[in-house]
């Protein structure tokens, strides 16, 4: 075997550089699925060049946290203090593989979410994953969690094998003979020049109102554009008019005044059934014969329009009658639905059931925040959605049979 001409630290820096170069190519491949270069070319070669430049520079930026952490792990002084001379090399190599795998795994998930929902990972997605019951609300189960874990494991194993292959090839065939430090400065200058060019174009397009250019960046994950309207105005350019945004501040005051009601002599019992993702036009004798037959003997209100196309806003607007934009104010203030308060004031017994979690969306902190926890029933057993539905129906019927018949109930 030919002895490598570089010393050990320099050689492993070359291996890590080659590894991150391949990770960069993987990121380009993953994120290219989100970008329509053909549409950009249709707007002119200038638009295409701008998008390619922004795409290439941002994919390099995505690697910056991994590069910094790897560099920190490879600092020699803590390992000298611990009397582990090879510790710096080992720590840097392990950190490179871990951060490289995490970066590609994150952007792989990001690309899948964009393909499904047309958005990148954002606060909503983080809230969905971090909030208890979030994934369950989408039908997640133990098998789906296992599938995600296996995908993550495959990414880490693949990156480890790639790194080992580069190290073996470099030793066996003496492929890595160059010193990384000679490449670092020109690559850094190239990246900074690329970023300066793309943000300069974005600032100009923003000032001139060239929306076709600005829209191109929506396909680059987590792109943050630069604006310089005041600068262009001082330079004598005719800056495009900017739309003014409505900034509302204040404290939630709802209802505007206390609700007034007269307690009926014989209050109604209320059973409120909500079906997730149920389309109104399926209520017919062919698809839902039993429900259709029941509806023929009941009042049917066909002019209710939901305030949103998701569970969070749909339930919120149903229970409050307010637009979904008030959700955050209710959540921050732990404000419940006045309807529930009125029923509690009238002595209603309450029992609420869900096949998901009351914590996601955060109904236990909004519309049902004033309902005692023991009256919010969830099923923790690993059952399918339809099995939980059946269990909830059985529990609801049991509650109705065992309640205090002298008092009305809400379920």
N, C-alpha and C positions, 0 to 999 in steps of 0.2 A: 504494500500500500504506500503510495507516495505521501510523504510528510507535507502537511500544509504549510505554505510559507508565512502565514500570518500567526501572531500569537493567539492564545486561546480567547481572550476577551474580545480582541478585534474580530476573530473568526465568528464568534457567536453573535456579535453585532451585525455582521453580514448576513447570518442566517435569519435573524429577526427582521432585518430590513427586507430580505427576499420574501419572508412570510407575510409581512404587512403589505408588501406590494401585491401579492396574490389575493390577500383579503380585500384590498382596494378594488381589484378586478371583480371579485365576487359581489361586492357592494354595488358596483356599476351594473352588473348583470341583474341583481335583485331589483334595484330601484328603476331600471330602465323600463320595467313593465308598467310603471305609472306615467310615463312621459310619452306624449304623442309628438315625436320629432317630425313626422310627415306633415301634421297640421301646422307646426311652426314654420316648416319650409314653404308651406303655401302662402304665408304672409311675407315671404321674402327671405333671402339668404342672411340678411342682417338679423332678423328674428331668430333664425336657426342658429347662427353663430352665438348669439346672446344666450340662448337656452342651453346649448352644448357647453359653453364656458361656465355658466352657473351650475349646471348639473355636475360637471367634472370637479369644480372647486369645492362644492358642498359635500360631495362624497369623500373628498379628502378631509374636510373638517369633521365629518362623522367619526373619523379615526383618531382625532386629536385626543380625546380622553384616554383611549387605549394606549396611545403613544406616551402620554405624560405619565400614566400609572406604571407602565413598563420601565420608563426611564427612572422613576423614583425607586422602584423595586430593585433596580440594578446598581444603586449607589453603593460604593464599596465600604464606606466608613462604619455602618452598623455591623457589617459582617466581620470586619477586622476586629472590632471591639469584642465580638462573640468568638473570635478566633476560628472563623469558618471562611477560609480564603475563597472557596468555590461557591459560597452561599450567594454572592451577588449574581453570578451567572445563572445559577439554578432558579433563583427568585425571579429574575428578569424573564427567563424562558417560560416559567409557569405563568407569570402574569401576562405575558404576550398571548399565550394560548387562551387563557381564561377571558381576557378582555376582547380578543379577536372573535372568539366564539359568541360572547354575549352581544357584541356589536352586530354581527351578521344575523344572529337569532332575533334581535330586536327589530331590525329592518325587514327581515323576512315576515315577521308577524305584522309589521306596519304595512307592508305591501299587500298582504292578504286582506287586512281590514279595509284598505283603500279599494281593492278589487271588489269587495262585497258591498261596501257602504259609501264609497266615494269620499272618504275622509281619512286623514292620518290619525295616529294615536294622539289623543287630546285629553283634556280634563274629564270629559264624559267617559272615555274608555278606561282611564285610570280609576275613576270612581266606581265603574262597573266591576273592575277586577278587585279593588281593595275593599269595597263595602261588603260585609257579610250578606250572603244571599244574592249577590249580583249575578254571578255565573249561573246559579240555580234558576234565576228568573228567565234565562235564555234556554232552559232545558238541559243545562250542564249536569253531568252525573260523574260517578266514580270512573267509569270507562273513558269518558272524554278527558278527565283530569290525567288518567294514565296515558292516554294518547299524547297529550301535550308534554308530559314528562319524558316520554320516549323520543319525541321530536327534539326536545332540548338536549337529551343525552346523546342523540345522534350527531347534533351539531358539535358538541364538545369532543366526542370521539373523532369525528372527521377532522377537526382542527388539530387535534393532537397528532393524528396520523400524518397530516400534511406537514406539520413542523418536523416530526421525526424523519420523514422522507427527505425534506430539504437538508437536514443535518447529515443524514447518511450519504446523500448524493454529493454534498459538498466535500465530505471527507474522502469518499470512495473515488470520486472522479475529479477532485480538485476543481470544482466549478466556481467556488466563491473565493476569488483571489483579490477582490477590490476592497478598498477601505471606505467604509460608509461615510466617514466624516467629509470626504471629498465631494460626496453627492449631496449632503445635507444642505449646504448653503445655496447652491443653485436651485434645488428643489423648493426651498423656502422662498427664495426670490420669485420663482415661477408661480407659486401658490398665491403670494401676496399680490403680484401683478394681475393674476387672474381675478382675484376677489375685488381689487380696486377697479378693474375694468367693468365687471358685471354690476357692481353697486353704483358706479358712475352712470352707466346706462340706465339703471333703474331709477336713480334720482332724476335724471333728465326726463325720462318717460313719465314719471309721476308729476313733475312740474308742468310738462307740456300736455298732460291729459291723454297720453297714448295708452289707452286701456288694453289694446291688443298685445302690447309688450308686457304690461303688468300681469295680464292673465296667464302668460306663459309660466311665471314663477309659481303658480298655484300647484303645479305638478311636481315641483321639487320639494321633497319632504322638509318641513320646518324652515322654509326659506323666510328670512327676515330682510325686507327691503330697506333701502336708504332713501330718505326724502331730503331735499334741499331747496324748497320752494323760495324761501327768503333769499338765499344766495343767488339763485337764477334771476329773481326779481331785481336784486341790486346790480346784477350784471347787464340789465337792460332787456332781458327776455320777457315776452308777453306770457305770463304764467296763466294756466287754465284755472277757471273758477273752481273752488273746492266746496263740496257739499258740507253743510253744517250738520253736526250730529246733535241729537237731543240729549242733554245731560240732566237726568232727574236725580235729585237727592232728597232725602227725608226719611222719616220713620213710618213704618206701616201703621195705618189707622183703619182697621177693618174689623167689624162693620163700622161705618161712619158714626152710627149712634146705636144704642142698645136695641136689640130686637124686641118687638112687642108682639105678644101672642096671647090667645085665650085658650086655656086648656079645655079640650072637649070633655063632655061627660063620659063618653066611652072612647078612649083613644084606640087608634088602630094599632095592631101588631104589624111590624114592618120586616120583611125579608128582602134584602137587596142583593140580587145575584148579578155578578159581573163576569162575562165570558171573555177571556183574552183573545184578541184578534178575530172576533166573530163579525162577519160581514152581514149587514142588515138584509141584503137581498137573498140570503140563504134561508130566511124564515119563510118557508113555503111547504106545502103538503108533501112534496117529493123528498126533500133533503131532511127536513125536521118535522115529520108528521105529528109526533106527540106534542112538541112545543107549539106547532101550528094549531092543533086542536085546542090546546089550552088558551092560546091567544084569541080564538074565536069567542070565548066566553069571558074575555077580560078587556080592559081598556088598553089600546095600543097607541103609543105616542110616536109618530113617525117623523117628527120634525126636530128631533134633538141632534145637534151638530157638535161633535167633540171639539175641544179646544186644542187637540194635538193628535198626532198619529202614533204616540207611544204610550205605554202604561202610565208613566209618571204624570204627564200632563193630562192624559185622558181622565184618570181618576181624580186628579186635583180639580180640574174644571167641573167635573160632574158633581163633586161634593161642595164646591164653593161658589160656582158660577162666575169665577174670575178668570181672566186670561192667564195663560201659562207663564207669562213674564213675572208674575208675582210669586212664583215657586220659591226662588232664592230668599226673598224676604220672609216668607213663612218658615222656611227651614232655619234661617239664622235666628228668628225670634221664637222657634219652637211653638208656632201658632197653629192651633187646631181649627177644624171647620166649625163655624157657629151652629150649623145644623146639629152636630153631635152634642154641643153644649145645651141646646134647647131640649133635646130629648133627655139628657141627663137631668135637667132641671124638672122635667115632668115625671121623673121616677122610672124611666125605662130601664129594664134589664138588658144588658148588652153581651153579645158573644160574636166575635168576628173570626173568620177562618180564611186561610190562604194556602194554596198549594206551592207557593214560593216562600218568600220571607217578607215580613213587614218592614225589615230594615233596608230592603232594596226593591223598588225605590223607597226612600226614607219616609214611608207613611206613618211609622211610629213616632216620627218627629214633626210631622205636619198635620194632615187631616185627622189622624187618630191619636194625636199626641196627648189628649186629655183622657184617653181610654186606659184604664189600669192594665198593666202588663198581663195579669192573669186572665184577662178577657180577650187577649190577642192570641189566637191558637195557630201554631205552626207544627208541621210534621217533620221531625228530624230523621226519621227512618229512611234508608236508601230505597225509596219506591219510585216507580215511574209516575209521570204527571197524572195520568188517568187513574192510577191507584190512589194517589193522594186525593184526587177529586172525590172518589167514592168514599174514602175514609172521612173526608170533611162533611159530605152529605149525611153519613151515618151519625157523626158527632153533632151536627146541627139538629137532626131529628131527635137525638137523645136530649139535647138541651131544651128543645121545645116541649118534650114530654115531661121533663123534670123541673121546669121553671116554676116560679110562683105564679099561679094562674090569676091571682088578684092584681097583678101589675102587668102593664104592657111590656113588650120586648122589641128590640131592634137587633137584627142579625145580618 
